[in-house]
């Protein structure tokens, strides 16, 4: 079982670094470099330029403190009417009401932003300069692959004998290391996004945090026998 998980994690890690990361970086660069669509030309459903469109709000779903389900349904355009998803309810959605007029930016057939007056909010479809989180996801796959492979191999083959066996039990050590890895990848990834750390440093920082966590996981139990023998 653990060996199978390890193989799946390797594939996930490979996909994150060889495909997903490049796509995210490339899409963000293309979006930021896209020119404004020239006026006076016919509109098309999918365009590589950025077009400004006037919409009318048909429906809004947004509540302060509610996770998920933050949407605005807009109408009035020839191609882009529909429901726009957002990751949060602020700063625009909670102030919108049915019948309001908003200004949207459209790129490649999707609404990137909605704005009303000075309030502007990015949709979930707008490309973001956050490759650190993709790198964190790929690093998570790599670390899980190593963790499950080592535990699975030792348990399957009996390497290390009785001396090593207590330290390769999935309960509690494997679960503790898994929890440490999940927390490190998520927290360090977010910190790297907020601080603008280059994405290629993210795996190294996560590795250092996980290594420190592993020392604490095993060091705590190794000290117990010594303390009990005093």
Secondary structure, DSSP 8 states (H G I E B T S, - for coil): -HHHHHHHHHHHHHHIIIIIHHHHHHHHHHHHH--B--TTS---SS-SSBEEEEEEEEEEE--TT--S-EEEEEE-SSS--EEEEES-STTTGGG--TT-EEEEEEETTEEEEEEETTEEEE-TTS--S-HHHHHHHHHHHHHHHHHHHHHHHHHHH-TTHHHHHGGG-IIIIIHHHHHHHHHHHHHHHHHHHHHT--HHHHHHHHHHHHHHHHHHHHHHHHHHHHHHT-
